[in-house]
Amino acid sequence: MSMFRAPRTAIHLLILPVTLTCALLALCAASTHQKSAADEPAAGEKAAESVKDILDRTIKAYQDAKSYRDSGKMVFVVRDADGEKREEFPLRLDFERPNRLRIEFTPVRPAILEGPGRTPKPVLLLLDGKQLHARPTGFDGQVFTVPAPEQISANALYNEPAFVPVLPDGLPDGPVLGMIGVNPVLELLASDEALQEVDWDSGKVLAPHPIQGRQCNRIEFPEETGVLVLWIDKETSVVRRVQYPMEGLKNELQAKGVTALELTAELDGAVLNPKADEKRFAWVANAEDRPVDKLTFPPNPAEAPSKVLGKPVADFEFKEAAADKRKSKTLEGKITVIDLWVTDCTTCPEQLPHFDAVRKQYANNDKVQFLALSLDPNEISTEDVDGLLKDAQAQPPSFRLTSDVAAFRKALGPTEMPAVLLLDSQGRVQAIDFEEDPAKVEENLPVKIEALLAGEDLAGALHKAWQERRQQYEQEVKEAVENYKPDPAK
């Protein structure tokens, strides 16, 4: 695993470890390259520094360093039709051999991926020379402490349970950018393995460029997901900036109007061999800390039932062709199954025939009604909407939302398109489902309809199951707190 990896997809910015290119792999692999005659300068020419020259010197500088310090940030920039939005996520690293380390970072969780209103909490991992302390984000104050290793090793940290919560597969708190956020130079300092997963021969030395008055070499590595660029101080060999490849994630977000993405690690104040600041390696407990004998992973908040489930659907108006407007209240009295779609959604036409097939199964059941509800804005003509239905060879009753589209979608909460909105006979939201495979609608939707016909409360069952998961988690944390025994030597 390398910290020089970047996102291919938004999920691999939460469950997929959003992959980032291994720049360090290139760094170490470079040292094995043998020069050919073509690499030699012509007579009388001054030899230009190669990728190998720069990276060899950088690796040696970090591996020889007795200490290191920086105070930087991850910078996420997104451009769309509304302009440019910039978000910054702090990170800081203090390092001293043989076994003192302080890592502070805020996980990169941009609003475009997680929605507004969520403020990621900082993560702290501290090796004070005697113990390793971890205060992971999203763990409700749990603090885990184990004996410190005799020597800092990236592999040892990755395999240590206290470090798991800051690894991509360990994060329980929704979409994240994998290791992005953890300081990207940690492997340079702590890894003694020959990392050779990247074809460093593709590296290219670009023209030098300054950062805060420091002239930097720049090395570019083309990757499947874009281009990785390392900015390395010409004088000190310190990595001052890492530009991650973002084309893969940008392509995934084009449906949201994204035209460009940038993710950069700005390693401000990076310096090798600084005098140690003893306060930085001292563990300071917080009032909210809950020392535990083992970390208990909380239920993933992304799996929590939507708050709208079980509540009356937000009032809305809709109409069919030239017919009069209808209010959502008129749907009460029957189970209502609504396919929510828009014309610019690529999978919406694929789902409509499957939705229509389910409708036909219940054609003779007067307790269930179906409608396809277009959420397109007014500038999309009715002819375009009807034309898409015709092309999809689907004939469910077709309606258009006449209420404010943005307000309606906000009331439903984050919802991918196409979605199936399921209302019980009292107009309460029982499900809002998005299927990755549109064909699954034919398999899964009838099961829920049958449950509602049998009088089941689907939404209530989901809320109850979630509450039970939370209670079980809290009980396990309580036991872990009770079982914690402080080290008498501390």
LINGITA-V834703 format. One record per run of one state. SS is the DSSP state (H for helix, E for strand, L for the rest). FROM is the first residue (numbers start at 1). LEN is the number of residues. If there is no record, write none. Layout:
BEGIN
ss from len
SS FROM LEN
SS FROM LEN
END
This chain:
BEGIN
ss from len
L 1 10
H 11 3
L 14 9
H 23 8
L 31 6
H 37 3
L 40 11
H 51 14
L 65 2
E 67 14
L 81 2
E 83 14
L 97 3
E 100 7
L 107 4
H 111 4
L 115 7
E 122 7
L 129 2
E 131 5
L 136 6
E 142 6
L 148 6
H 154 6
L 160 1
H 161 4
L 165 3
H 168 3
L 171 15
H 186 5
L 191 9
H 200 3
L 203 1
E 204 8
L 212 2
E 214 10
L 224 2
E 226 8
L 234 5
E 239 5
L 244 3
H 247 10
L 257 3
E 260 7
L 267 4
E 271 2
L 273 5
H 278 4
L 282 8
E 290 3
L 293 8
H 301 3
L 304 8
E 312 1
L 313 4
E 317 3
L 320 6
E 326 2
H 328 4
L 332 3
E 335 7
L 342 6
H 348 14
L 362 6
E 368 7
L 375 7
H 382 10
L 392 6
E 398 4
L 402 3
H 405 8
L 413 6
E 419 5
L 424 4
E 428 6
L 434 6
H 440 14
L 454 4
H 458 26
L 484 7
END
